[in-house]
Amino acid sequence: MKQCAICGKGSIIRGARKKLRSNYNPTPKKRKQPNLQWMKSAENGRVLACAKCLKGKKS
């Protein structure tokens, strides 16, 4: 599953709202994925971590 190994952030489903002639049209829902990158971990070797967790580990 596409999920951060550190914080557990995963995908979400969002519906966009498109305005046309002062009315909102129903639009299909889209799945938004987190920005996952491979990272070296001392415990597990290589793990997928989100960009926010990567920035926290580097500094």
Gaussian input, Z-matrix of N, CA and C with variables (Angstrom, degrees):
# hf/3-21g

backbone

0 1
 N
 C     1     B1
 C     2     B2     1     A1
 N     3     B3     2     A2     1     D1
 C     4     B4     3     A3     2     D2
 C     5     B5     4     A4     3     D3
 N     6     B6     5     A5     4     D4
 C     7     B7     6     A6     5     D5
 C     8     B8     7     A7     6     D6
 N     9     B9     8     A8     7     D7
 C    10    B10     9     A9     8     D8
 C    11    B11    10    A10     9     D9
 N    12    B12    11    A11    10    D10
 C    13    B13    12    A12    11    D11
 C    14    B14    13    A13    12    D12
 N    15    B15    14    A14    13    D13
 C    16    B16    15    A15    14    D14
 C    17    B17    16    A16    15    D15
 N    18    B18    17    A17    16    D16
 C    19    B19    18    A18    17    D17
 C    20    B20    19    A19    18    D18
 N    21    B21    20    A20    19    D19
 C    22    B22    21    A21    20    D20
 C    23    B23    22    A22    21    D21
 N    24    B24    23    A23    22    D22
 C    25    B25    24    A24    23    D23
 C    26    B26    25    A25    24    D24
 N    27    B27    26    A26    25    D25
 C    28    B28    27    A27    26    D26
 C    29    B29    28    A28    27    D27
 N    30    B30    29    A29    28    D28
 C    31    B31    30    A30    29    D29
 C    32    B32    31    A31    30    D30
 N    33    B33    32    A32    31    D31
 C    34    B34    33    A33    32    D32
 C    35    B35    34    A34    33    D33
 N    36    B36    35    A35    34    D34
 C    37    B37    36    A36    35    D35
 C    38    B38    37    A37    36    D36
 N    39    B39    38    A38    37    D37
 C    40    B40    39    A39    38    D38
 C    41    B41    40    A40    39    D39
 N    42    B42    41    A41    40    D40
 C    43    B43    42    A42    41    D41
 C    44    B44    43    A43    42    D42
 N    45    B45    44    A44    43    D43
 C    46    B46    45    A45    44    D44
 C    47    B47    46    A46    45    D45
 N    48    B48    47    A47    46    D46
 C    49    B49    48    A48    47    D47
 C    50    B50    49    A49    48    D48
 N    51    B51    50    A50    49    D49
 C    52    B52    51    A51    50    D50
 C    53    B53    52    A52    51    D51
 N    54    B54    53    A53    52    D52
 C    55    B55    54    A54    53    D53
 C    56    B56    55    A55    54    D54
 N    57    B57    56    A56    55    D55
 C    58    B58    57    A57    56    D56
 C    59    B59    58    A58    57    D57
 N    60    B60    59    A59    58    D58
 C    61    B61    60    A60    59    D59
 C    62    B62    61    A61    60    D60
 N    63    B63    62    A62    61    D61
 C    64    B64    63    A63    62    D62
 C    65    B65    64    A64    63    D63
 N    66    B66    65    A65    64    D64
 C    67    B67    66    A66    65    D65
 C    68    B68    67    A67    66    D66
 N    69    B69    68    A68    67    D67
 C    70    B70    69    A69    68    D68
 C    71    B71    70    A70    69    D69
 N    72    B72    71    A71    70    D70
 C    73    B73    72    A72    71    D71
 C    74    B74    73    A73    72    D72
 N    75    B75    74    A74    73    D73
 C    76    B76    75    A75    74    D74
 C    77    B77    76    A76    75    D75
 N    78    B78    77    A77    76    D76
 C    79    B79    78    A78    77    D77
 C    80    B80    79    A79    78    D78
 N    81    B81    80    A80    79    D79
 C    82    B82    81    A81    80    D80
 C    83    B83    82    A82    81    D81
 N    84    B84    83    A83    82    D82
 C    85    B85    84    A84    83    D83
 C    86    B86    85    A85    84    D84
 N    87    B87    86    A86    85    D85
 C    88    B88    87    A87    86    D86
 C    89    B89    88    A88    87    D87
 N    90    B90    89    A89    88    D88
 C    91    B91    90    A90    89    D89
 C    92    B92    91    A91    90    D90
 N    93    B93    92    A92    91    D91
 C    94    B94    93    A93    92    D92
 C    95    B95    94    A94    93    D93
 N    96    B96    95    A95    94    D94
 C    97    B97    96    A96    95    D95
 C    98    B98    97    A97    96    D96
 N    99    B99    98    A98    97    D97
 C   100   B100    99    A99    98    D98
 C   101   B101   100   A100    99    D99
 N   102   B102   101   A101   100   D100
 C   103   B103   102   A102   101   D101
 C   104   B104   103   A103   102   D102
 N   105   B105   104   A104   103   D103
 C   106   B106   105   A105   104   D104
 C   107   B107   106   A106   105   D105
 N   108   B108   107   A107   106   D106
 C   109   B109   108   A108   107   D107
 C   110   B110   109   A109   108   D108
 N   111   B111   110   A110   109   D109
 C   112   B112   111   A111   110   D110
 C   113   B113   112   A112   111   D111
 N   114   B114   113   A113   112   D112
 C   115   B115   114   A114   113   D113
 C   116   B116   115   A115   114   D114
 N   117   B117   116   A116   115   D115
 C   118   B118   117   A117   116   D116
 C   119   B119   118   A118   117   D117
 N   120   B120   119   A119   118   D118
 C   121   B121   120   A120   119   D119
 C   122   B122   121   A121   120   D120
 N   123   B123   122   A122   121   D121
 C   124   B124   123   A123   122   D122
 C   125   B125   124   A124   123   D123
 N   126   B126   125   A125   124   D124
 C   127   B127   126   A126   125   D125
 C   128   B128   127   A127   126   D126
 N   129   B129   128   A128   127   D127
 C   130   B130   129   A129   128   D128
 C   131   B131   130   A130   129   D129
 N   132   B132   131   A131   130   D130
 C   133   B133   132   A132   131   D131
 C   134   B134   133   A133   132   D132
 N   135   B135   134   A134   133   D133
 C   136   B136   135   A135   134   D134
 C   137   B137   136   A136   135   D135
 N   138   B138   137   A137   136   D136
 C   139   B139   138   A138   137   D137
 C   140   B140   139   A139   138   D138
 N   141   B141   140   A140   139   D139
 C   142   B142   141   A141   140   D140
 C   143   B143   142   A142   141   D141
 N   144   B144   143   A143   142   D142
 C   145   B145   144   A144   143   D143
 C   146   B146   145   A145   144   D144
 N   147   B147   146   A146   145   D145
 C   148   B148   147   A147   146   D146
 C   149   B149   148   A148   147   D147
 N   150   B150   149   A149   148   D148
 C   151   B151   150   A150   149   D149
 C   152   B152   151   A151   150   D150
 N   153   B153   152   A152   151   D151
 C   154   B154   153   A153   152   D152
 C   155   B155   154   A154   153   D153
 N   156   B156   155   A155   154   D154
 C   157   B157   156   A156   155   D155
 C   158   B158   157   A157   156   D156
 N   159   B159   158   A158   157   D157
 C   160   B160   159   A159   158   D158
 C   161   B161   160   A160   159   D159
 N   162   B162   161   A161   160   D160
 C   163   B163   162   A162   161   D161
 C   164   B164   163   A163   162   D162
 N   165   B165   164   A164   163   D163
 C   166   B166   165   A165   164   D164
 C   167   B167   166   A166   165   D165
 N   168   B168   167   A167   166   D166
 C   169   B169   168   A168   167   D167
 C   170   B170   169   A169   168   D168
 N   171   B171   170   A170   169   D169
 C   172   B172   171   A171   170   D170
 C   173   B173   172   A172   171   D171
 N   174   B174   173   A173   172   D172
 C   175   B175   174   A174   173   D173
 C   176   B176   175   A175   174   D174

   B1=1.4397
   B2=1.5281
   B3=1.3313
   B4=1.4552
   B5=1.5208
   B6=1.3381
   B7=1.4514
   B8=1.5190
   B9=1.3257
   B10=1.4581
   B11=1.5260
   B12=1.3374
   B13=1.4585
   B14=1.5241
   B15=1.3296
   B16=1.4699
   B17=1.5251
   B18=1.3411
   B19=1.4690
   B20=1.5202
   B21=1.3388
   B22=1.4582
   B23=1.5131
   B24=1.3377
   B25=1.4672
   B26=1.5227
   B27=1.3275
   B28=1.4567
   B29=1.5197
   B30=1.3044
   B31=1.4539
   B32=1.5238
   B33=1.3435
   B34=1.4582
   B35=1.5190
   B36=1.3242
   B37=1.4525
   B38=1.5244
   B39=1.3347
   B40=1.4584
   B41=1.5052
   B42=1.3127
   B43=1.4486
   B44=1.5144
   B45=1.3213
   B46=1.4545
   B47=1.5185
   B48=1.3235
   B49=1.4573
   B50=1.5164
   B51=1.3183
   B52=1.4561
   B53=1.5240
   B54=1.3298
   B55=1.4523
   B56=1.5254
   B57=1.3416
   B58=1.4583
   B59=1.5256
   B60=1.3060
   B61=1.4773
   B62=1.5223
   B63=1.2907
   B64=1.4706
   B65=1.5238
   B66=1.3332
   B67=1.4604
   B68=1.5260
   B69=1.3254
   B70=1.4600
   B71=1.5211
   B72=1.3268
   B73=1.4527
   B74=1.5206
   B75=1.3188
   B76=1.4658
   B77=1.5304
   B78=1.2953
   B79=1.4668
   B80=1.5183
   B81=1.3228
   B82=1.4626
   B83=1.5255
   B84=1.3081
   B85=1.4533
   B86=1.5216
   B87=1.3210
   B88=1.4601
   B89=1.5145
   B90=1.3154
   B91=1.4589
   B92=1.5208
   B93=1.3276
   B94=1.4566
   B95=1.5227
   B96=1.3343
   B97=1.4679
   B98=1.5293
   B99=1.3320
   B100=1.4606
   B101=1.5309
   B102=1.3178
   B103=1.4613
   B104=1.5295
   B105=1.3351
   B106=1.4602
   B107=1.5171
   B108=1.3272
   B109=1.4623
   B110=1.5256
   B111=1.3263
   B112=1.4579
   B113=1.5165
   B114=1.3363
   B115=1.4608
   B116=1.5163
   B117=1.3222
   B118=1.4597
   B119=1.5208
   B120=1.3239
   B121=1.4586
   B122=1.5181
   B123=1.3257
   B124=1.4655
   B125=1.5251
   B126=1.3434
   B127=1.4586
   B128=1.5273
   B129=1.3398
   B130=1.4606
   B131=1.5182
   B132=1.2997
   B133=1.4568
   B134=1.5195
   B135=1.3435
   B136=1.4601
   B137=1.5196
   B138=1.3308
   B139=1.4604
   B140=1.5286
   B141=1.3280
   B142=1.4567
   B143=1.5221
   B144=1.3455
   B145=1.4607
   B146=1.5191
   B147=1.3249
   B148=1.4649
   B149=1.5306
   B150=1.3302
   B151=1.4607
   B152=1.5213
   B153=1.3093
   B154=1.4608
   B155=1.5256
   B156=1.3234
   B157=1.4621
   B158=1.5194
   B159=1.3331
   B160=1.4689
   B161=1.5258
   B162=1.3194
   B163=1.4772
   B164=1.5203
   B165=1.3234
   B166=1.4564
   B167=1.5025
   B168=1.3377
   B169=1.4655
   B170=1.5234
   B171=1.3374
   B172=1.4604
   B173=1.5179
   B174=1.3191
   B175=1.4603
   B176=1.5116
   A1=109.19
   A2=116.83
   A3=121.04
   A4=108.90
   A5=114.51
   A6=120.54
   A7=108.74
   A8=116.98
   A9=122.25
   A10=109.14
   A11=116.34
   A12=120.66
   A13=111.91
   A14=118.33
   A15=121.40
   A16=111.56
   A17=116.90
   A18=119.39
   A19=113.40
   A20=118.50
   A21=121.25
   A22=114.84
   A23=117.41
   A24=120.12
   A25=109.57
   A26=116.71
   A27=121.64
   A28=111.29
   A29=115.97
   A30=120.47
   A31=110.68
   A32=115.15
   A33=121.88
   A34=108.21
   A35=117.02
   A36=122.24
   A37=107.86
   A38=114.96
   A39=120.76
   A40=109.81
   A41=115.94
   A42=121.33
   A43=109.39
   A44=117.13
   A45=120.84
   A46=109.29
   A47=116.27
   A48=120.94
   A49=107.92
   A50=116.30
   A51=121.57
   A52=108.45
   A53=115.15
   A54=120.06
   A55=109.46
   A56=115.60
   A57=121.70
   A58=108.39
   A59=117.19
   A60=123.11
   A61=111.83
   A62=116.20
   A63=126.29
   A64=113.98
   A65=118.37
   A66=123.15
   A67=109.08
   A68=115.40
   A69=119.84
   A70=109.36
   A71=116.53
   A72=121.76
   A73=109.27
   A74=118.23
   A75=119.13
   A76=109.91
   A77=115.88
   A78=120.98
   A79=108.98
   A80=118.05
   A81=119.80
   A82=111.22
   A83=114.31
   A84=120.61
   A85=109.75
   A86=116.08
   A87=121.67
   A88=109.47
   A89=115.67
   A90=121.35
   A91=109.20
   A92=116.58
   A93=122.77
   A94=108.51
   A95=115.67
   A96=121.38
   A97=109.91
   A98=118.52
   A99=120.61
   A100=110.37
   A101=116.14
   A102=122.35
   A103=108.15
   A104=116.17
   A105=121.23
   A106=110.92
   A107=115.97
   A108=123.09
   A109=108.41
   A110=116.26
   A111=120.16
   A112=109.26
   A113=116.18
   A114=121.80
   A115=108.63
   A116=116.80
   A117=120.46
   A118=109.06
   A119=115.31
   A120=121.31
   A121=108.66
   A122=116.60
   A123=120.55
   A124=111.44
   A125=117.29
   A126=120.57
   A127=112.60
   A128=116.90
   A129=120.61
   A130=114.84
   A131=119.65
   A132=120.96
   A133=110.26
   A134=117.31
   A135=121.67
   A136=110.02
   A137=116.19
   A138=121.37
   A139=108.94
   A140=116.60
   A141=122.43
   A142=108.91
   A143=116.21
   A144=121.32
   A145=108.53
   A146=116.38
   A147=120.01
   A148=109.01
   A149=115.93
   A150=121.50
   A151=111.50
   A152=117.97
   A153=121.24
   A154=111.15
   A155=116.83
   A156=120.93
   A157=111.41
   A158=117.41
   A159=120.98
   A160=110.95
   A161=116.57
   A162=119.88
   A163=110.71
   A164=117.45
   A165=121.11
   A166=112.83
   A167=117.31
   A168=120.73
   A169=112.63
   A170=117.86
   A171=121.15
   A172=112.21
   A173=117.68
   A174=119.63
   A175=112.03
   D1=143.82
   D2=179.72
   D3=-79.30
   D4=96.32
   D5=-176.12
   D6=-150.22
   D7=144.48
   D8=178.54
   D9=-70.21
   D10=133.35
   D11=-178.95
   D12=-75.81
   D13=-18.72
   D14=-176.43
   D15=-93.41
   D16=-56.56
   D17=-175.65
   D18=-100.91
   D19=-14.05
   D20=178.61
   D21=83.83
   D22=13.09
   D23=178.93
   D24=-65.15
   D25=132.53
   D26=-178.92
   D27=-129.76
   D28=-167.09
   D29=-177.73
   D30=-79.82
   D31=155.69
   D32=176.87
   D33=-131.70
   D34=158.82
   D35=176.92
   D36=-109.46
   D37=124.90
   D38=-179.59
   D39=-124.74
   D40=148.19
   D41=173.78
   D42=-109.80
   D43=124.32
   D44=178.24
   D45=-79.76
   D46=147.27
   D47=177.70
   D48=-112.21
   D49=116.92
   D50=-178.45
   D51=-107.65
   D52=124.00
   D53=-177.65
   D54=-95.30
   D55=129.61
   D56=179.38
   D57=-140.20
   D58=118.95
   D59=-178.72
   D60=54.05
   D61=50.09
   D62=178.19
   D63=59.25
   D64=20.35
   D65=172.79
   D66=-127.72
   D67=146.63
   D68=176.81
   D69=-89.74
   D70=127.60
   D71=178.33
   D72=-90.93
   D73=140.71
   D74=174.85
   D75=-68.69
   D76=131.53
   D77=-179.93
   D78=-123.87
   D79=155.66
   D80=-179.70
   D81=-67.93
   D82=154.75
   D83=179.24
   D84=-82.03
   D85=145.48
   D86=179.96
   D87=-123.51
   D88=146.67
   D89=177.70
   D90=-91.98
   D91=125.42
   D92=178.71
   D93=-100.92
   D94=127.55
   D95=-178.55
   D96=-101.20
   D97=146.00
   D98=176.19
   D99=-74.00
   D100=159.08
   D101=178.87
   D102=-82.31
   D103=91.91
   D104=-177.33
   D105=-97.32
   D106=137.90
   D107=178.99
   D108=-130.78
   D109=150.51
   D110=176.07
   D111=-74.49
   D112=139.40
   D113=-177.22
   D114=-140.54
   D115=143.24
   D116=176.79
   D117=-81.13
   D118=132.02
   D119=-179.71
   D120=-123.76
   D121=143.05
   D122=-179.60
   D123=-69.44
   D124=-34.01
   D125=-176.46
   D126=-81.19
   D127=-45.96
   D128=-169.84
   D129=-113.08
   D130=3.40
   D131=-175.85
   D132=83.82
   D133=-110.74
   D134=178.96
   D135=-103.52
   D136=130.92
   D137=178.73
   D138=-134.24
   D139=158.35
   D140=173.84
   D141=-88.35
   D142=126.18
   D143=179.21
   D144=-131.28
   D145=147.97
   D146=179.49
   D147=-75.45
   D148=163.57
   D149=-176.13
   D150=-62.88
   D151=-33.83
   D152=179.97
   D153=-64.85
   D154=-41.36
   D155=178.15
   D156=-69.96
   D157=-35.64
   D158=177.14
   D159=-62.49
   D160=-42.02
   D161=179.96
   D162=-65.36
   D163=-36.13
   D164=179.05
   D165=-69.28
   D166=-33.90
   D167=-178.85
   D168=-76.61
   D169=-30.41
   D170=-177.23
   D171=-72.92
   D172=-34.89
   D173=-176.46
   D174=-90.08

